[in-house]
Amino acid sequence: MWLYSALLLFSILVPVALSFDKKLQFYKQWKYLFPSIFIIAFFYILCDIYFTKLGVWGFNPRYHSTIILFNLPIEEWLFFIVIPYASIFLHESLVVYFPGFKLNHRISRALSIAIIVFLSTVVLLNYDKVYTVYILSVVILALILSQLGKAEVIQSFYLTFLVILIPFITVNAILTGSFIEEEVVWYNHSENLGIRFLTIPVEDFGYAFSLILFNLLLIDKLKNRILIS
């Protein structure tokens, strides 16, 4: 049963179909988007391979294809292309159609500092939990990088991420075992906080947040470099 493939296809169909919307013209961003997606995916996939080998998480063969690369099903590789594309499409759609949909700079900065302090405390108190330490540290790094320069990306992303969470929760809940007999992706819960929303480990929200934010920051960097040159 190729449930994982079906979820990815479901996630990407509408964003690709609407990428040619006359006002949004998302396809014009592909020259920045795809380099960013592949660069960020490279680092996340390396960590994915490593933590799969450690048994921090794994994949149920009942729900994915038989194509396996470095212990990851092909769907997991495609995840790092499909989900960022769909999420960034939704982010950009909201920015274009609702340009005022963002936080004030001071509020955004204060929120970032508060989150960094909070997550740093959680990491220190749970240093023995591999997934918790890994992903919260990555979120902290992403937030620190987002404060460099004008930090305009994070101002809008704090709000657009709340909207992105709607499809994220739908897809990830199924991947982690909601509404189906077994999970598509299983976790060693001794390596995370054990806090779940439905069947989703709370760390997964940080995973999604950092993955998309890193892409947005790199896209912004690539755009500015091209404009300057």
N, C-alpha and C positions, 0 to 999 in steps of 0.2 A: 504493500500500500504506500503510495507516494504522497502522503499527507503533507510532508514538509515542502515538497515541490509545489503542491497546490496552493499552500499558504503564500509562498513567495510570488506565484503567478497572480494570485488575487491581490497582493499588495502593490504590484507594479503596473497592472493593466490600466487603471484610471490615470495615474500620474503620467504615463507615457502618452496615452491618448490625448490628454489635455496639455501636453507640453507645447503644442502649437497654437494654443489660445492666442488670439490676436493682441490682447492687452498684456498678457503675461509673457508670451514669447520665451518660454523657459528653455527652448532648444538653443537659443543664442548663448546660454550659459554653459553649454556642454564643454566648451573648450577650457573652462576653468573647473567645471564639476568633475569630469571623469579623471583628470590627473589627480585631483584631490582625493577622490574616492579610492583610487588604486594605491596611492601613497599611504593613506591612513589605514586602509585595509591590510596592507603589508604588515604593519606592526601589530594590529589586532589579531591577525591570523597566526603570526608567530607565537603570540601569547596563548591563543586558542589551542594550538598544537601542543604547546608545553603543558598547559593545565589539563588537557585531555589525557596526556601521557601520565600525569600525576594522579589522575582519577578524581580531580576536583569536580569535573562534570563529564558527561558522555552522551552517546546518542543511541536511541533505540532502533535497531535495524528493521523493526516491524513497520516503521513509518518513513523510511528514506530509501533512496535508490542504492544500488549495489556498487556505485562508483565511489571509491574511497581513496583519498589522497592524504597521506600523512595522518592516518587515523581519523580524518574528518570526511564526512559524506560531502558530495559535491554541492548539496544544498547549503551546507554551512559556509562554503566558500562564496556561493552566490549571495548569501545573506548580507555580506559586507558590501555588496554592490546594490542590491535591491532595496534594502531598508534605508540606507543613507539617501539614495535617489528619491524614494517616495517621501521621506521625511523632509528633505531639503526642498522638494517641490511644494509640499504643504506650507513650509515656512515661508518660502518666497511668494506663494500665492497670497498669504495673509499680509505680508509686508507690502505687496503691490496694491492690493484691494483695500487694505486698511492701514495706511501709512502712519496713522497716529497710534497704532496698536503696539506700544512699547512703554517701558518704564522710564521715569525720570533718571538722569545720569546719577544723581546722588543716591537715590533709592536703590538703583541697580548696584552701585558700588558697595553700599552698606550691606545689601543682601549677599553679595559675593563674599565679603569679608566674614559675615556671620556664618555662612555655609562652610567656608574654609576652616574657621575655628572649630565649628561643630564636628565636621568630618575628621579633622585632625585628632580631636578628642576621642572619637569613636575608634579610629585606627589605633591609637595608643592603648586603649582599653581592651582591644581585641586583636593584638598583634599576632596571636597564634592562629587566626582564621585567614587562610590564604586568599580566598576569593574576596573577603571583606577588605583586607589590606590592599590587595591589588587594585580593585576597581575604585575604591574611595580615594586612593592615592592618585589615580588617573584623573578622577574628577577634580581633585584639588589642583593638579597641574593644569588642566584645561581652564579652570577658573582664574588661576594666576596669569596665564597667557592672555586670557580675555581682557585683563585689566591693562595690558600694555597698549599704548596709543590712545585712541579716542574711545575704545571699548563700546562702539555702537552696536556691534553684533549681539552682544550679550543683553543689551537693553531690550531688544525685540525678542530674542530667543527665550528669555524667561517666560514670556507670555505665549509665544507660539508653541513652546514645548508642551504647555498644558493642553493645547489642541492636539498636538502630535500624539499625546498619551492615549487618546481615544482609540485610534487604530492599533497603537502599540500594545495596549492592554488586551485588545481583542485577539491579536495574533499570538502574543507571548503567553497568554493564558492557555491557549490551546497547546502551544509548544511544551508548556510545563505540566500539562496533564488535565486541565479543566475541560469538561464536556466530552472527554474521550476515556477509553478504558485504561490506557497507560500513557505516560509522558513521552513526548518526542525527544526532549532533552532532559536528562536526569542530573541531579546534583548530589554531591556528597555534603550533606547539611552540617557536618561537623566543621566544614571549612567556610561556613557563612553564618550570619546572625540568627538564622532560623525564623526570621520574621517574613511573613508572606502576605501578599495581597492576592486573594484567590489562591492560585498555586504558584504565583510569581515571587521568587525571592526578592526582597527589597533591593538587594544589590543590583538587580537587573535594570532598575530605573536609572541608577547611576551609570550603568553600562550604556544604555541608550542615550542618556544625556551627554556623556563625554564623547561617544562616537559621532554624534551629529554636530556637537559644538566644535570638535577638532576640525571637522570637514568645513564648517562655516568659516572658521578662522583662517584656514588655509585658502579657501576660495577667495576670501576678502584680500588676503596677502597677494595671491596671484593676480587678481584684478588690479590692485594698486601698482604692482610691479609693471604690468603691461601698459597701464596708463602713463606711468612715469617715463618708461622707455619710449 
